[in-house]
Amino acid sequence: TGGSKFEPQDDGSWLAVGKAPAKDELLMIAESNLPSASRLRIEALTHDSFPRNGPGRADNGNFALGDVDVTVVRSDGDESIAIKEAVATHQQDSGSLSVMASIDQDPVSGWAVDKGGIGKDQAAVFEFAETVEFQGKTRWSIRLLFNHPNQRHAMGRIRLSLSGRLDAHVEIGTNDVSSQVRM
């Protein structure tokens, strides 16, 4: 909604290009062939075009992911997926700037990575309240809200993946995305 433009990268990530908006809301539509999913991994990846290499687009390289909404798009109606837990490779604090703040009811609080996480790739895994079962190709809608009062606090290079494994690790992917966590 902020007018961001994204370019696909060879590693499955999407790179924001151009001027960073003050606030942004990203809606990503993807398809998967997994038989089930219990977790969503969001990777916030660095890039030399961002301040301090990011992974955020703010002047200090940070981001603040205010809300994460996951929906399965079905022919008989969309199904909102509840998220019960979230863990991250790094979080700015354990309160309003923690990864759990991305799944609270406050659109301003959210996962940030300052105080040791700037200039490094970061990842968070969001655990669904219940495993979602599928038959065949499934369409997903994933909305990320960047609504922090500090401007331009959006992720600059994003990669998403799903996992049906209950033991999916919180880790940064590689150029060859693991078969354990994929979209």
FIFIMI-792479 format. One record per residue (C-alpha): residue in one letter; chain; x, y, z. Coordinates in steps of 0.1 Angstrom, whole numbers, plus 5000, padded with zeros to 4 digits. Example, Ala and Ser with C-alpha at 12.3 -4.5 7.8 and 13.67 -1.06 7.14 Angstrom:
<nodes>
A;A;5123;4955;5078 .
S;A;5137;4989;5071 .
</nodes>
This chain:
<nodes>
T;A;5000;5000;5000 .
G;A;5030;5023;5004 .
G;A;5040;5020;4968 .
S;A;5070;4997;4973 .
K;A;5083;4979;4943 .
F;A;5099;4945;4947 .
E;A;5122;4925;4924 .
P;A;5125;4887;4925 .
Q;A;5160;4875;4934 .
D;A;5176;4842;4925 .
D;A;5175;4829;4960 .
G;A;5137;4831;4962 .
S;A;5137;4864;4981 .
W;A;5120;4897;4970 .
L;A;5141;4929;4971 .
A;A;5125;4963;4977 .
V;A;5138;4989;4953 .
G;A;5133;5027;4952 .
K;A;5123;5050;4980 .
A;A;5110;5034;5012 .
P;A;5076;5046;5022 .
A;A;5069;5060;5057 .
K;A;5046;5030;5064 .
D;A;5037;5000;5043 .
E;A;5014;4970;5041 .
L;A;5025;4940;5019 .
L;A;5001;4914;5006 .
M;A;5018;4883;4992 .
I;A;4999;4856;4974 .
A;A;5016;4823;4969 .
E;A;5008;4786;4961 .
S;A;5022;4755;4978 .
N;A;5020;4718;4971 .
L;A;5026;4708;5008 .
P;A;5002;4682;5022 .
S;A;5001;4702;5055 .
A;A;5015;4733;5071 .
S;A;5021;4742;5107 .
R;A;5046;4771;5105 .
L;A;5055;4802;5084 .
R;A;5091;4814;5083 .
I;A;5097;4850;5074 .
E;A;5133;4859;5066 .
A;A;5144;4895;5067 .
L;A;5176;4895;5046 .
T;A;5204;4921;5043 .
H;A;5214;4939;5012 .
D;A;5241;4965;5004 .
S;A;5214;4989;4991 .
F;A;5199;4994;5026 .
P;A;5212;5017;5053 .
R;A;5238;4997;5074 .
N;A;5229;4967;5051 .
G;A;5195;4964;5067 .
P;A;5177;4941;5069 .
G;A;5152;4970;5073 .
R;A;5148;5001;5052 .
A;A;5149;5026;5081 .
D;A;5178;5050;5084 .
N;A;5194;5028;5110 .
G;A;5187;4995;5091 .
N;A;5159;4984;5113 .
F;A;5123;4973;5106 .
A;A;5092;4968;5128 .
L;A;5068;4941;5117 .
G;A;5036;4952;5133 .
D;A;5012;4924;5122 .
V;A;5013;4891;5104 .
D;A;4981;4877;5090 .
V;A;4979;4843;5072 .
T;A;4949;4831;5052 .
V;A;4943;4800;5031 .
V;A;4923;4810;5000 .
R;A;4898;4782;4993 .
S;A;4871;4780;4966 .
D;A;4845;4775;4994 .
G;A;4857;4805;5014 .
D;A;4889;4819;5029 .
E;A;4902;4805;5062 .
S;A;4921;4828;5085 .
I;A;4950;4809;5102 .
A;A;4955;4816;5139 .
I;A;4991;4820;5150 .
K;A;4999;4809;5186 .
E;A;5036;4813;5190 .
A;A;5066;4831;5173 .
V;A;5103;4828;5178 .
A;A;5131;4847;5160 .
T;A;5169;4846;5155 .
H;A;5171;4880;5172 .
Q;A;5146;4905;5186 .
Q;A;5151;4940;5199 .
D;A;5135;4934;5233 .
S;A;5111;4910;5250 .
G;A;5081;4935;5250 .
S;A;5067;4957;5223 .
L;A;5096;4951;5199 .
S;A;5096;4913;5202 .
V;A;5086;4888;5176 .
M;A;5055;4879;5197 .
A;A;5044;4915;5194 .
S;A;5038;4908;5157 .
I;A;5009;4886;5166 .
D;A;4993;4907;5193 .
Q;A;4963;4930;5186 .
D;A;4984;4961;5185 .
P;A;4993;4972;5149 .
V;A;5021;4994;5161 .
S;A;5041;4970;5183 .
G;A;5061;4944;5164 .
W;A;5092;4924;5157 .
A;A;5123;4947;5154 .
V;A;5160;4938;5154 .
D;A;5180;4968;5166 .
K;A;5205;4963;5195 .
G;A;5226;4936;5179 .
G;A;5206;4925;5148 .
I;A;5213;4953;5123 .
G;A;5235;4943;5093 .
K;A;5227;4905;5098 .
D;A;5201;4882;5081 .
Q;A;5172;4875;5105 .
A;A;5144;4850;5106 .
A;A;5112;4843;5125 .
V;A;5090;4813;5126 .
F;A;5053;4817;5133 .
E;A;5036;4786;5146 .
F;A;5000;4780;5136 .
A;A;4974;4772;5164 .
E;A;4966;4741;5144 .
T;A;4982;4722;5115 .
V;A;4964;4730;5083 .
E;A;4958;4700;5060 .
F;A;4955;4702;5022 .
Q;A;4948;4682;4991 .
G;A;4967;4694;4961 .
K;A;4978;4729;4953 .
T;A;4969;4755;4980 .
R;A;4968;4793;4976 .
W;A;4980;4814;5005 .
S;A;4975;4851;5013 .
I;A;5001;4866;5037 .
R;A;4998;4902;5049 .
L;A;5027;4920;5066 .
L;A;5020;4953;5082 .
F;A;5048;4979;5089 .
N;A;5030;5006;5108 .
H;A;5056;5018;5134 .
P;A;5056;5055;5143 .
N;A;5093;5056;5132 .
Q;A;5093;5060;5094 .
R;A;5105;5035;5068 .
H;A;5106;5006;5092 .
A;A;5098;4980;5066 .
M;A;5118;4949;5056 .
G;A;5138;4954;5025 .
R;A;5145;4918;5013 .
I;A;5119;4892;5022 .
R;A;5118;4854;5018 .
L;A;5088;4833;5029 .
S;A;5085;4796;5034 .
L;A;5061;4771;5050 .
S;A;5067;4739;5069 .
G;A;5045;4710;5080 .
R;A;5072;4698;5103 .
L;A;5066;4703;5140 .
D;A;5104;4705;5145 .
A;A;5111;4732;5119 .
H;A;5141;4752;5131 .
V;A;5144;4790;5133 .
E;A;5172;4796;5109 .
I;A;5182;4815;5079 .
G;A;5177;4796;5046 .
T;A;5203;4793;5020 .
N;A;5203;4798;4982 .
D;A;5191;4762;4981 .
V;A;5160;4765;5003 .
S;A;5157;4735;5026 .
S;A;5130;4709;5017 .
Q;A;5119;4710;5053 .
V;A;5107;4746;5051 .
R;A;5095;4757;5017 .
M;A;5067;4775;4998 .
</nodes>
